[in-house]
């Protein structure tokens, strides 16, 4: 599913969003950097993070099927990274896009009278 802002800058200037989303770990040092990146929309952050989570899940599945990990300690490192990705997803889900942010709550007086001030 394409998003209108998918060409927004990523952590590396000049990198196409669709290229970067294919391997978020190559473009961001850690998952929290994605959640904190103000150049990305909420949906873009979630795409990056969910892709990263899927990559980790795929590696865990390969490990459970008997394929040897690429490096010593990879299983433990991936499990720790999955926790970080999950925390960053939660953080990104709690963020509101400017366009979708709810209006400021009205005071009781404004709700009762329909007037402001």
GIMO-V970411 format. One record per residue. N is the residue number from 1. PHI is phi in whole degrees, -180 to 180 (* if undefined). PSI is psi in whole degrees, 0 to 359 (NA if undefined). OMEGA is omega as a letter, one per 40 degrees, with the letter a starting at -180 (NA if undefined). Layout:
BEGIN
n:N phi:PHI psi:PSI omega:OMEGA
n:N phi:PHI psi:PSI omega:OMEGA
END
This chain:
BEGIN
n:1 phi:* psi:123 omega:a
n:2 phi:-88 psi:148 omega:i
n:3 phi:-117 psi:148 omega:a
n:4 phi:-64 psi:334 omega:a
n:5 phi:-103 psi:21 omega:a
n:6 phi:-65 psi:345 omega:i
n:7 phi:-91 psi:8 omega:i
n:8 phi:-59 psi:152 omega:i
n:9 phi:-59 psi:142 omega:i
n:10 phi:-107 psi:192 omega:a
n:11 phi:-61 psi:336 omega:i
n:12 phi:-115 psi:115 omega:a
n:13 phi:-56 psi:141 omega:i
n:14 phi:85 psi:357 omega:i
n:15 phi:-89 psi:129 omega:i
n:16 phi:-67 psi:137 omega:a
n:17 phi:-56 psi:313 omega:a
n:18 phi:-64 psi:329 omega:i
n:19 phi:-70 psi:313 omega:a
n:20 phi:-66 psi:322 omega:a
n:21 phi:-66 psi:338 omega:i
n:22 phi:-70 psi:338 omega:i
n:23 phi:-151 psi:72 omega:a
n:24 phi:-57 psi:326 omega:a
n:25 phi:-64 psi:337 omega:i
n:26 phi:-79 psi:341 omega:a
n:27 phi:-112 psi:344 omega:i
n:28 phi:-129 psi:138 omega:a
n:29 phi:-66 psi:324 omega:i
n:30 phi:-156 psi:163 omega:a
n:31 phi:-59 psi:326 omega:a
n:32 phi:-65 psi:335 omega:i
n:33 phi:-66 psi:327 omega:i
n:34 phi:-68 psi:312 omega:a
n:35 phi:-61 psi:330 omega:a
n:36 phi:-91 psi:355 omega:a
n:37 phi:-75 psi:108 omega:a
n:38 phi:-73 psi:351 omega:i
n:39 phi:-84 psi:351 omega:a
n:40 phi:-104 psi:146 omega:i
n:41 phi:-76 psi:168 omega:i
n:42 phi:-58 psi:316 omega:a
n:43 phi:-65 psi:322 omega:i
n:44 phi:-66 psi:318 omega:i
n:45 phi:-58 psi:314 omega:a
n:46 phi:-65 psi:323 omega:i
n:47 phi:-63 psi:313 omega:i
n:48 phi:-58 psi:309 omega:a
n:49 phi:-67 psi:320 omega:i
n:50 phi:-69 psi:325 omega:i
n:51 phi:-64 psi:317 omega:i
n:52 phi:-62 psi:316 omega:i
n:53 phi:-62 psi:319 omega:i
n:54 phi:-65 psi:319 omega:i
n:55 phi:-59 psi:316 omega:i
n:56 phi:-66 psi:318 omega:i
n:57 phi:-63 psi:321 omega:i
n:58 phi:-63 psi:319 omega:i
n:59 phi:-67 psi:320 omega:i
n:60 phi:-64 psi:321 omega:i
n:61 phi:-64 psi:316 omega:i
n:62 phi:-61 psi:319 omega:i
n:63 phi:-62 psi:318 omega:a
n:64 phi:-71 psi:339 omega:i
n:65 phi:-90 psi:7 omega:i
n:66 phi:95 psi:1 omega:i
n:67 phi:-74 psi:137 omega:a
n:68 phi:-70 psi:136 omega:i
n:69 phi:-62 psi:154 omega:a
n:70 phi:-67 psi:333 omega:a
n:71 phi:-148 psi:160 omega:i
n:72 phi:-67 psi:134 omega:i
n:73 phi:80 psi:8 omega:a
n:74 phi:-64 psi:321 omega:a
n:75 phi:-63 psi:313 omega:i
n:76 phi:-66 psi:318 omega:i
n:77 phi:-63 psi:318 omega:i
n:78 phi:-66 psi:323 omega:i
n:79 phi:-65 psi:318 omega:i
n:80 phi:-65 psi:320 omega:i
n:81 phi:-67 psi:323 omega:i
n:82 phi:-62 psi:323 omega:i
n:83 phi:-64 psi:319 omega:i
n:84 phi:-65 psi:318 omega:i
n:85 phi:-63 psi:316 omega:i
n:86 phi:-62 psi:319 omega:i
n:87 phi:-65 psi:320 omega:i
n:88 phi:-68 psi:324 omega:i
n:89 phi:-63 psi:314 omega:i
n:90 phi:-59 psi:316 omega:i
n:91 phi:-62 psi:315 omega:a
n:92 phi:-67 psi:322 omega:i
n:93 phi:-64 psi:331 omega:a
n:94 phi:-81 psi:346 omega:i
n:95 phi:-80 psi:145 omega:i
n:96 phi:-107 psi:137 omega:i
n:97 phi:-68 psi:149 omega:i
n:98 phi:-56 psi:320 omega:a
n:99 phi:-71 psi:332 omega:a
n:100 phi:-105 psi:4 omega:a
n:101 phi:-67 psi:136 omega:i
n:102 phi:-69 psi:153 omega:i
n:103 phi:-64 psi:156 omega:i
n:104 phi:-59 psi:139 omega:a
n:105 phi:-63 psi:143 omega:i
n:106 phi:-85 psi:150 omega:i
n:107 phi:-72 psi:164 omega:i
n:108 phi:-58 psi:317 omega:i
n:109 phi:-58 psi:316 omega:a
n:110 phi:-66 psi:321 omega:i
n:111 phi:-67 psi:321 omega:a
n:112 phi:-74 psi:314 omega:a
n:113 phi:-95 psi:339 omega:a
n:114 phi:80 psi:5 omega:i
n:115 phi:-112 psi:157 omega:i
n:116 phi:-102 psi:156 omega:i
n:117 phi:86 psi:NA omega:NA
END
